[in-house]
Amino acid sequence: MALLLRHISLPLATLTLAVEAELPGGITILFGPSGAGKTTLLEVIAGLRQAPQAFIQLGDEVLTDTARGIAVPARLRGIGYVPQDLALFPHLSVRQNLNYGRKTGAAANPLFSPEHVVRVLDMAPLLARGVAELSGGEQQRVALARALLASPRLLLLDEPLAGLDAGLKTRIIPYLARIREEFQLPMIYVTHDRHEMLALGDILAVLVDGRVAQCGPLREVFHRPANLAVADLVAVETVQPGRILRIAGGLATVLVGTAELAALAEGLPAGTESVYVCIRAEDVILLKEGNGPSSARNRLAAVVESSSPAGPLTRVELDCGFPLTVLLTRQACAELSLTPGARITALVKAPSIHLIAR
């Protein structure tokens, strides 16, 4: 079910929320720095906050149209909302919290029956317990279940895992994936966590200074950011200025530092000469010097500058005529003897290099 957001304009303390977007369904990750307007946008969609100017349509139903005086009340929008603080009632049991959110009568969807929701989220052992007795992960599941029991057509999740440690997040993410598969329910999911984004997202919408800087399939935005602000937010490890020497056969030859790289030229405005060269660390392959041929268009002689832990991986900084960052397993680093000063060959395929006009 598509969500259409048009002409949304809402002045805030430090910026104006000004959103134009069409979200096709699935899980849309709403991504952006603190203060960009993400929570406010969810509140406007949910009908909890009114914008002076807005048009919001969910499927075939117009929820907000300020030009025509349409403003469907929040309780009638068919939207489930899980705020950052979860908004559970601490003095009630889990069962009582769930009953509070339950929709009854002819409008209730059997798919969102209490029995089904409790089974999907493995909550039967929790029902008689008090909310104050639950762990953070269990409270998250109660908040999700309560939102689902309202038989929503859209689920809004505002950083639902922000207060959990990495271990709890790992245990909760499968439940979120199960909700997507079981209920086929479109979601807008606010997060700052790259792991959550990649594990759950279908669409990535990047909000910068109250505006959607880029919106599209997650992998496309992740690997081909529209501008430097988006590249920074999705943490592209290598972003270097370059100059286009020539374009032929759809390939651009770019001078970056002292190295020449081949990259796809698609999407560049005509006449572009200066670019930013973006390379994700996981798209770089390292070989010991002298190893055999490769299909990679770019084969760069490099020297290891430094290495440092990056979670389960190792971050390696290279000098190959320009600074280049690589992410490798610790085993690969040991096998390649990647100590400072070691000489190595870096391989990067042309489609893995993204160019942003500057």
C-alpha positions as CSV (number, residue, x, y, z in Angstrom):
1,M,0.0,0.0,0.0
2,A,1.6,3.2,-1.2
3,L,1.9,6.3,1.0
4,L,1.9,9.6,-0.8
5,L,3.4,12.7,0.9
6,R,3.0,16.0,-0.9
7,H,3.4,19.7,-0.1
8,I,4.2,18.9,3.6
9,S,5.4,22.2,5.2
10,L,5.8,22.6,8.9
11,P,8.0,25.3,10.5
12,L,10.1,24.0,13.4
13,A,12.5,25.7,15.8
14,T,15.6,25.3,13.7
15,L,14.2,24.3,10.2
16,T,11.1,23.9,8.2
17,L,9.9,20.3,7.5
18,A,9.3,20.3,3.7
19,V,8.6,16.8,2.4
20,E,7.7,15.4,-1.0
21,A,7.9,11.6,-1.3
22,E,6.1,8.6,-2.5
23,L,6.7,5.4,-0.5
24,P,5.7,2.3,-2.3
25,G,5.2,-0.2,0.6
26,G,7.5,-2.7,2.2
27,I,9.8,-1.3,4.9
28,T,10.9,2.2,4.4
29,I,13.9,3.2,6.5
30,L,13.7,6.9,7.5
31,F,17.3,7.9,8.0
32,G,19.0,11.2,8.9
33,P,20.9,13.1,11.6
34,S,19.3,14.1,14.9
35,G,17.1,17.1,14.5
36,A,16.4,16.5,10.8
37,G,12.6,16.1,11.5
38,K,12.1,12.3,11.4
39,T,10.0,12.0,14.5
40,T,8.0,15.1,13.5
41,L,7.3,13.6,10.1
42,L,5.9,10.4,11.7
43,E,3.7,12.4,14.0
44,V,2.3,14.3,11.0
45,I,1.6,11.1,9.1
46,A,-0.1,9.6,12.2
47,G,-2.3,12.6,12.6
48,L,-0.8,13.5,16.0
49,R,0.5,16.8,14.7
50,Q,-1.0,19.1,12.2
51,A,1.0,20.9,9.5
52,P,-0.2,24.2,8.1
53,Q,0.2,22.7,4.6
54,A,0.1,18.9,3.8
55,F,-1.4,16.3,1.6
56,I,-1.2,12.7,2.8
57,Q,-2.8,9.7,1.0
58,L,-2.6,6.1,2.2
59,G,-3.6,3.7,-0.6
60,D,-6.8,5.2,-2.0
61,E,-7.8,7.2,1.1
62,V,-6.8,10.9,1.6
63,L,-5.9,11.3,5.3
64,T,-4.8,15.0,5.2
65,D,-5.5,17.7,2.6
66,T,-5.2,21.1,4.1
67,A,-6.3,22.7,0.8
68,R,-9.7,21.0,1.1
69,G,-9.9,21.0,4.9
70,I,-9.5,17.2,5.3
71,A,-7.9,15.9,8.5
72,V,-8.8,12.4,9.5
73,P,-8.4,12.0,13.2
74,A,-5.5,9.9,14.4
75,R,-7.7,7.1,15.8
76,L,-9.4,6.6,12.5
77,R,-6.3,6.6,10.2
78,G,-5.6,2.9,10.6
79,I,-2.0,3.6,11.5
80,G,-0.1,1.8,14.3
81,Y,2.6,4.0,16.0
82,V,5.4,2.8,18.3
83,P,7.1,5.9,19.7
84,Q,10.6,6.0,21.1
85,D,9.4,5.8,24.7
86,L,7.0,2.9,23.8
87,A,4.2,4.6,25.8
88,L,3.3,1.4,27.8
89,F,1.3,1.6,31.0
90,P,3.7,0.5,33.7
91,H,0.9,-0.1,36.3
92,L,-0.9,-2.6,34.0
93,S,-0.1,-6.2,33.0
94,V,1.1,-7.1,29.5
95,R,-2.4,-8.5,28.8
96,Q,-4.0,-5.3,29.9
97,N,-1.7,-3.2,27.8
98,L,-2.5,-5.3,24.8
99,N,-6.3,-5.1,25.4
100,Y,-5.9,-1.3,25.4
101,G,-4.7,-1.3,21.8
102,R,-7.1,-4.0,20.5
103,K,-9.6,-3.1,17.9
104,T,-12.9,-4.9,18.3
105,G,-16.1,-5.2,16.3
106,A,-16.7,-5.5,12.5
107,A,-13.6,-3.3,11.7
108,A,-11.2,-5.8,13.3
109,N,-9.1,-7.8,10.9
110,P,-8.8,-11.5,11.9
111,L,-5.2,-11.4,10.8
112,F,-4.5,-9.1,13.8
113,S,-6.4,-11.3,16.3
114,P,-4.8,-11.4,19.8
115,E,-4.1,-15.1,19.4
116,H,-2.2,-14.6,16.1
117,V,-0.2,-11.6,17.2
118,V,0.8,-13.3,20.5
119,R,1.9,-16.4,18.6
120,V,3.9,-14.4,16.0
121,L,5.8,-12.5,18.7
122,D,6.2,-15.5,21.1
123,M,4.5,-13.5,23.9
124,A,2.4,-16.2,25.6
125,P,4.8,-16.5,28.6
126,L,4.6,-12.7,29.2
127,L,0.9,-12.1,29.3
128,A,0.4,-12.3,33.1
129,R,3.5,-10.3,33.9
130,G,3.7,-6.6,34.8
131,V,5.4,-4.3,32.3
132,A,7.9,-3.2,35.0
133,E,9.1,-6.8,35.3
134,L,10.0,-7.0,31.6
135,S,13.4,-6.6,29.9
136,G,13.9,-3.9,27.3
137,G,13.5,-6.4,24.5
138,E,10.3,-7.8,26.0
139,Q,8.8,-4.3,26.4
140,Q,9.6,-3.7,22.7
141,R,7.6,-6.8,21.7
142,V,4.7,-5.6,23.9
143,A,4.7,-2.2,22.2
144,L,4.8,-3.9,18.7
145,A,2.0,-6.2,19.7
146,R,-0.2,-3.4,21.0
147,A,0.3,-1.5,17.7
148,L,-0.6,-4.6,15.7
149,L,-3.8,-5.3,17.6
150,A,-5.3,-2.0,16.3
151,S,-5.5,-3.7,12.8
152,P,-3.3,-1.1,11.2
153,R,-2.8,-0.5,7.5
154,L,0.6,1.2,8.2
155,L,3.1,0.8,11.0
156,L,5.3,3.6,12.2
157,L,8.3,2.7,14.3
158,D,10.4,5.5,15.8
159,E,13.8,4.0,16.7
160,P,12.2,1.0,18.3
161,L,15.6,-0.6,19.2
162,A,17.5,2.5,20.2
163,G,17.6,1.6,23.9
164,L,18.8,-2.0,23.5
165,D,22.3,-3.4,23.5
166,A,23.6,-5.2,20.4
167,G,22.7,-8.7,21.7
168,L,19.0,-7.7,22.3
169,K,18.8,-6.0,18.9
170,T,20.0,-9.2,17.3
171,R,17.2,-11.1,19.0
172,I,14.4,-8.5,18.2
173,I,15.2,-7.9,14.5
174,P,13.9,-11.4,13.5
175,Y,10.5,-10.5,15.1
176,L,10.4,-7.3,13.0
177,A,11.2,-9.3,9.9
178,R,8.5,-11.8,10.9
179,I,5.9,-9.0,11.2
180,R,6.8,-8.0,7.6
181,E,6.4,-11.5,6.3
182,E,3.3,-12.5,8.3
183,F,1.2,-9.4,8.0
184,Q,2.5,-7.9,4.7
185,L,2.2,-4.6,6.5
186,P,4.0,-1.5,5.2
187,M,6.3,0.2,7.7
188,I,8.2,3.4,8.1
189,Y,11.1,2.6,10.4
190,V,13.3,5.3,11.9
191,T,16.8,4.2,12.8
192,H,20.4,5.4,13.0
193,D,21.8,1.8,13.0
194,R,23.3,0.6,9.8
195,H,22.8,-3.1,10.8
196,E,19.1,-2.5,11.3
197,M,18.8,-0.6,8.1
198,L,20.5,-3.4,6.0
199,A,18.7,-6.2,7.8
200,L,15.2,-4.8,7.4
201,G,14.9,-2.1,4.8
202,D,13.5,-2.2,1.3
203,I,13.4,1.6,0.7
204,L,15.8,4.2,2.1
205,A,14.6,7.7,2.6
206,V,17.3,10.1,3.7
207,L,16.0,13.2,5.5
208,V,18.5,16.2,5.8
209,D,17.4,19.6,7.2
210,G,13.8,18.7,7.0
211,R,13.9,17.6,3.3
212,V,14.1,14.2,1.6
213,A,17.6,14.4,0.1
214,Q,17.2,10.9,-1.6
215,C,14.7,8.2,-1.7
216,G,14.9,4.8,-3.5
217,P,15.7,1.1,-3.1
218,L,18.0,0.7,-0.1
219,R,21.0,-0.8,-2.0
220,E,20.8,1.9,-4.6
221,V,20.9,4.7,-2.1
222,F,23.5,2.9,0.0
223,H,25.9,2.4,-2.9
224,R,25.0,5.4,-5.1
225,P,24.3,8.4,-2.9
226,A,22.9,11.5,-4.6
227,N,25.2,14.0,-2.9
228,L,27.9,14.5,-0.2
229,A,25.4,14.8,2.6
230,V,23.8,11.4,1.8
231,A,27.3,9.8,1.3
232,D,28.3,11.0,4.7
233,L,25.1,9.7,6.4
234,V,25.3,6.2,4.8
235,A,28.9,6.2,5.8
236,V,30.7,5.7,2.5
237,E,34.3,5.1,3.7
238,T,36.2,6.6,0.8
239,V,35.1,10.0,-0.7
240,Q,37.8,11.8,-2.7
241,P,37.8,14.7,-5.1
242,G,38.6,13.7,-8.7
243,R,38.8,15.1,-12.2
244,I,37.4,13.5,-15.3
245,L,40.0,13.0,-18.0
246,R,37.7,11.5,-20.6
247,I,34.5,9.5,-21.1
248,A,34.2,6.7,-23.7
249,G,31.9,3.8,-24.0
250,G,30.0,4.7,-20.9
251,L,33.2,4.6,-18.8
252,A,34.8,7.7,-17.2
253,T,38.5,7.9,-16.6
254,V,39.0,9.9,-13.5
255,L,42.2,11.2,-12.0
256,V,42.1,10.8,-8.2
257,G,45.3,12.0,-6.5
258,T,48.0,10.4,-8.6
259,A,45.9,7.4,-9.7
260,E,43.6,6.9,-12.7
261,L,40.3,5.1,-12.1
262,A,37.7,3.7,-14.5
263,A,34.1,4.3,-13.3
264,L,30.6,4.2,-14.8
265,A,29.7,7.6,-16.2
266,E,25.9,7.2,-15.8
267,G,23.9,9.9,-14.1
268,L,26.5,12.6,-14.5
269,P,25.3,16.0,-15.9
270,A,26.6,16.8,-19.4
271,G,30.0,18.6,-19.2
272,T,30.9,17.5,-15.7
273,E,34.6,17.8,-15.1
274,S,35.0,17.7,-11.3
275,V,33.5,14.9,-9.2
276,Y,33.7,13.2,-5.9
277,V,34.7,9.6,-6.1
278,C,32.9,7.3,-3.7
279,I,34.0,3.7,-2.9
280,R,32.5,1.5,-0.2
281,A,35.1,-0.3,1.8
282,E,33.5,-3.7,1.2
283,D,33.8,-3.3,-2.5
284,V,37.6,-3.3,-2.5
285,I,39.5,-6.6,-2.9
286,L,43.1,-7.0,-1.9
287,L,45.7,-9.3,-3.4
288,K,49.4,-9.9,-2.7
289,E,51.5,-8.2,-5.3
290,G,52.2,-10.3,-8.3
291,N,49.0,-12.4,-8.1
292,G,47.2,-13.4,-11.3
293,P,44.7,-11.5,-13.6
294,S,41.4,-10.2,-12.4
295,S,38.2,-9.0,-14.0
296,A,38.4,-5.8,-11.9
297,R,38.9,-2.8,-14.1
298,N,41.0,-0.9,-11.5
299,R,44.2,-2.5,-10.3
300,L,46.0,-0.2,-7.9
301,A,49.4,-0.6,-6.3
302,A,49.0,0.3,-2.7
303,V,50.9,0.6,0.6
304,V,49.2,-0.2,4.0
305,E,49.1,2.9,6.2
306,S,47.3,1.5,9.2
307,S,44.8,-1.0,10.5
308,S,42.3,-0.9,13.3
309,P,39.4,-3.1,14.6
310,A,35.9,-2.4,13.2
311,G,33.6,-4.7,15.1
312,P,34.1,-8.3,13.7
313,L,36.1,-6.9,10.8
314,T,39.4,-4.9,10.4
315,R,39.5,-1.4,8.9
316,V,42.6,-1.0,6.7
317,E,43.8,2.4,5.4
318,L,45.8,2.3,2.2
319,D,47.7,4.8,0.1
320,C,47.3,4.0,-3.6
321,G,47.9,7.5,-4.9
322,F,44.9,8.6,-2.8
323,P,43.6,7.4,0.6
324,L,41.5,4.2,0.3
325,T,39.6,2.4,3.1
326,V,39.1,-1.4,3.1
327,L,37.1,-3.7,5.4
328,L,38.4,-7.2,5.7
329,T,38.1,-10.2,8.1
330,R,40.9,-10.6,10.6
331,Q,41.8,-13.9,9.0
332,A,42.2,-12.2,5.6
333,C,44.4,-9.5,7.2
334,A,46.7,-12.1,8.8
335,E,46.9,-14.2,5.6
336,L,47.9,-11.0,3.6
337,S,50.3,-9.8,6.2
338,L,48.7,-6.3,6.2
339,T,51.2,-4.6,8.5
340,P,52.1,-0.9,8.0
341,G,54.4,-0.4,5.0
342,A,53.3,-3.7,3.4
343,R,52.8,-3.5,-0.4
344,I,49.5,-4.8,-1.7
345,T,47.3,-4.7,-4.8
346,A,43.8,-3.2,-4.5
347,L,41.1,-4.2,-7.0
348,V,37.9,-2.2,-7.5
349,K,35.4,-2.9,-10.3
350,A,34.2,0.1,-12.3
351,P,30.5,-0.4,-11.3
352,S,31.6,-0.2,-7.6
353,I,32.9,3.4,-8.0
354,H,30.2,6.0,-7.8
355,L,30.7,9.5,-9.1
356,I,29.0,12.7,-7.7
357,A,29.3,15.9,-9.7
358,R,30.8,18.8,-7.8
